[in-house]
Amino acid sequence: MYRYDEFDAALVRERIAEFSDQVDRRSSGELTEDEFKPLRLMNGVYLQLHAYMARVAVPYGVMNGRQMRQLAHVARTYDKGYGHFTTRTNIQFNWPALQDLPAILTDLAEVEMHAIQTSGNCIRNVTTDVFAGVAADEIEDPRPWCEIIRQWSTIHPEFSFLPRKFKIAVIGAAKDRAAIRTHDVGLQIVRGEDGQTAFRVFVGGGQGRLPHIAQEIASAVPGRSLLAYLTAILRAYNLLGRRDNIHKARIKILVAAIGIDAFRDEVERQFAILRQEDLRIPDEELARIQAYFTPPPFETVPAISPSYDAARRLNPEFARFTRSNLRDHKQAGYGAIIVSLKPIGGVPGDITAAQMEVVADLAEKFAFNEVRASYEQNLVLPHVRLDDAHAVWSRLREAGLATANADLATDIIACPGLDYCSLANARSIPVAQALSRQLADAALLEKLGPVRINISGCINACGHHHVGHIGVLGVDRKGEEYYQITVGGSPDEQAALGEIVGRSLPADEVAPAIARALDRYLEIRHDGELFIDTVRRLGADPFRTAIYELTDAAA
Amino acid sequence: MQLLEHAQNGVRLTVSTPEEDIRAAAAANDSLILEFEAFRDGRGFSLAAVLRGQGYRGSLIAAGKILPDQARHLRRCGFDAVELSPGADAAPWRRMDQVFSAAYQPASGDDRLVWRQRHAAPEDPATLAARLNAQWGDADAEDLLKAVLDPALARKAAAISSFGAEAAVLLHLISRVRPDLPVVFLETGQHFFQTLAYRRELTERLGLTDVREIKPGAAALSKADPRGDLWRSQPDTCCAVRKIQPLAQALTGFDTRITGRKRYQNSQRADLMPVEANEDVLTVNPLAKWSANQVEDWLLDHELPRHPLVEQGYPSIGCWPCTRAVAADEDARDGRWAGQDKTECGIHERMLVPAC
């Protein structure tokens, strides 16, 4: 993984000095709260319902054991002993005191971490495929490009006061495991005509109250022109994006308003007048960064591990875990293990300091000192020898991190909701917990297969409910918390927005209604057909009927 | 970037003006004022970048609602100047403009770019010293210090301090720029006890985190000065054993040494340059051009603790056997090796030689 050199370290140090100066000027009244707000947001500091919240960047979701331990230290020292991983692969601390923030940032800087641009109207933490460098289907590891984009976008002089936030995701395979089409800009590595690295570029995706799936703006931008092309997109957006209405300020609204072709013309015009040679990544710099992401020193071992196979035969619980939470690795004899932050009845994405330390230990001992944070709010130990999988599972199980539900119905993505967030209309966490309990049966879960359920506490859609196979949106109906259900959304290469099935339901009816929809799926699916494929084949109707069955009967 | 205290005359357009109108205005004028209507409205940054990218060479002035925290954004996007609102304090503007020593991404401004610096061949020390003297020799000592410690230069730096009468000034500057900079203190074994107490007090007060106490080697000491009275007969040898040799060892691996020497201290130091180069080693004297009054004012203004012997008439303090108080009509360093030809212990001459 990438390591800071003296330049990176100095920049983070200077950023803390800058922020301290800003905090001082806010304290003395030199800066008004209105002026201070965007500055603190660009340092990851939010004001929530009950307290400040600090959002720490995990660039493209990659961490080492030492960093994970430091996050545990921050959770324990400055917070209530836990943290919350987000779909942007960042981690949030919900209870820090404002006066502790410089100390928190200093502690983070010690392990090459920061909170720069985790919020605010600027370019946010770039995300990628959690299986980068692991998956056999990738044509190139996207992480070096993520690091290049991270550096290029950090404290950008031109793009720090955009109309609205700006999110970029990069993948290296045709299979989209990073939801790039829900991003302001999605990048997919392809081979250019010359055989060199190029990028298929999508623009104008986004969720919130006016969700859009991103559209293709370019089919193969050469790697060396990537930063110039991104600059052209951002420049066009910065100049033309709406600033009169916060709900219409994202690039998706601009693209939808003028149309993808007109927007492409505008980007190409800006691209043509840019000084591209300045923005060309120097070859030696690309090589320097790529060198950090060479594969770890894998051992040459057989693809089959007798001890792993034996453990699976002897222990059905372990076998079930491997079926759901262990993914194939391109290196023979290795696998990637998904550490579930979705225990039955738990808070999706939450992790205690003690659990962080267990994961740090396991990463150091068994995964070449690497941990990844995933879009699904889980963690991944990316390179585990199959011989070691049982030992890893045992430790995870003791720590409550081995729920066998990765990508299954209880692997729920949820925002913090009204329990924490000042924007929310309704709580997300209790609904997620009730649903998780309702679907807790492991055999049922496995029978249902991959189903993505997403819950957002308000239309800002931090829980990505628009692109859940089943989405749940909290709404405020005359002061009561109600929930609207969508079916058929998808965040992947066949990205789609879910269809609202009907009127919203009170909190206690959500879990039973979704359970009925899933039962209906089991009745009507073809052999081996996934939930989302059944929805694509038959539409939302059968599920609508199931969801409202009992309530209609009662009415 | 220039900070302008008065409203400027010239073509004034708001940042909500369409790009093509701005470009037309730039083509017809050699000075443009772009007015920001809200500091959150970042269009002005892109407009400036477009104009500079298109080769506009005229002056570009930012005005209206902008924060000091946006100073470097303005500069790097191609603005030459900012029209401050009436009564605005210029200090935070200057401070915020210079917060970062380098930038990752190329922009219109002339910042040193990380991506280029990472792969650039390093300047040779003589050229570097000449450049630093030209660029920072007359600037604030703190700015010189920052420039020398800029990670872009990749120098391995350490400071040397006697924790004597005026040492607090340099150490104070270091604490503001880089409190974790290694500071070498030669514990000769013959210091006044007040110096040792002062070292502890000042270190703690300034929050210096890497003060290194360097002692003479026990073997060398027992051989050369078994009774601890070498200073009586051979003060030069005494300095060699207790200062010069231990220092050479302590500075091994450091190619940049920072001292608190000043021109006014004695005639040998009268031509001292802020930055000196010798082979691979830089010696940096941020206070070289300071006057005694400036030093005194700095100590007072920043309420820095004084060496306890100063008020007893010791303006320059070394080891106790070779230091005495001076009379009102004597020079500051007249109390060092008084009655001998010797005026310097020799560490600073030797320091110019690369450490082995």
HADDOCK unambig.tbl for C-alpha pairs under 7 A between the chains (distance, minus, plus):
assign (segid A and resid 6 and name CA) (segid B and resid 151 and name CA) 5.91 0.50 0.50
assign (segid A and resid 7 and name CA) (segid B and resid 114 and name CA) 6.64 0.50 0.50
assign (segid A and resid 7 and name CA) (segid B and resid 151 and name CA) 6.08 0.50 0.50
assign (segid A and resid 7 and name CA) (segid B and resid 152 and name CA) 6.82 0.50 0.50
assign (segid A and resid 10 and name CA) (segid B and resid 151 and name CA) 6.89 0.50 0.50
assign (segid A and resid 11 and name CA) (segid B and resid 100 and name CA) 6.55 0.50 0.50
assign (segid A and resid 14 and name CA) (segid B and resid 99 and name CA) 6.19 0.50 0.50
assign (segid A and resid 14 and name CA) (segid B and resid 100 and name CA) 5.85 0.50 0.50
assign (segid A and resid 18 and name CA) (segid B and resid 99 and name CA) 6.32 0.50 0.50
assign (segid A and resid 151 and name CA) (segid B and resid 104 and name CA) 5.94 0.50 0.50
assign (segid A and resid 152 and name CA) (segid B and resid 104 and name CA) 5.77 0.50 0.50
assign (segid A and resid 152 and name CA) (segid B and resid 105 and name CA) 4.92 0.50 0.50
assign (segid A and resid 156 and name CA) (segid B and resid 105 and name CA) 6.97 0.50 0.50
assign (segid A and resid 157 and name CA) (segid B and resid 73 and name CA) 4.19 0.50 0.50
assign (segid A and resid 157 and name CA) (segid B and resid 76 and name CA) 6.26 0.50 0.50
assign (segid A and resid 157 and name CA) (segid B and resid 77 and name CA) 6.48 0.50 0.50
assign (segid A and resid 158 and name CA) (segid B and resid 45 and name CA) 5.11 0.50 0.50
assign (segid A and resid 158 and name CA) (segid B and resid 46 and name CA) 5.83 0.50 0.50
assign (segid A and resid 158 and name CA) (segid B and resid 73 and name CA) 6.50 0.50 0.50
assign (segid A and resid 158 and name CA) (segid B and resid 77 and name CA) 6.38 0.50 0.50
assign (segid A and resid 161 and name CA) (segid B and resid 40 and name CA) 5.62 0.50 0.50
assign (segid A and resid 161 and name CA) (segid B and resid 41 and name CA) 6.27 0.50 0.50
assign (segid A and resid 161 and name CA) (segid B and resid 42 and name CA) 4.61 0.50 0.50
assign (segid A and resid 162 and name CA) (segid B and resid 42 and name CA) 5.77 0.50 0.50
assign (segid A and resid 235 and name CA) (segid B and resid 46 and name CA) 6.12 0.50 0.50
assign (segid A and resid 238 and name CA) (segid B and resid 43 and name CA) 5.90 0.50 0.50
assign (segid A and resid 238 and name CA) (segid B and resid 46 and name CA) 6.99 0.50 0.50
assign (segid A and resid 239 and name CA) (segid B and resid 43 and name CA) 5.38 0.50 0.50
assign (segid A and resid 239 and name CA) (segid B and resid 46 and name CA) 6.85 0.50 0.50
assign (segid A and resid 273 and name CA) (segid B and resid 54 and name CA) 6.89 0.50 0.50
assign (segid A and resid 274 and name CA) (segid B and resid 53 and name CA) 6.20 0.50 0.50
assign (segid A and resid 275 and name CA) (segid B and resid 53 and name CA) 6.20 0.50 0.50
assign (segid A and resid 278 and name CA) (segid B and resid 106 and name CA) 6.23 0.50 0.50
assign (segid A and resid 279 and name CA) (segid B and resid 106 and name CA) 6.38 0.50 0.50
assign (segid A and resid 285 and name CA) (segid B and resid 115 and name CA) 6.59 0.50 0.50
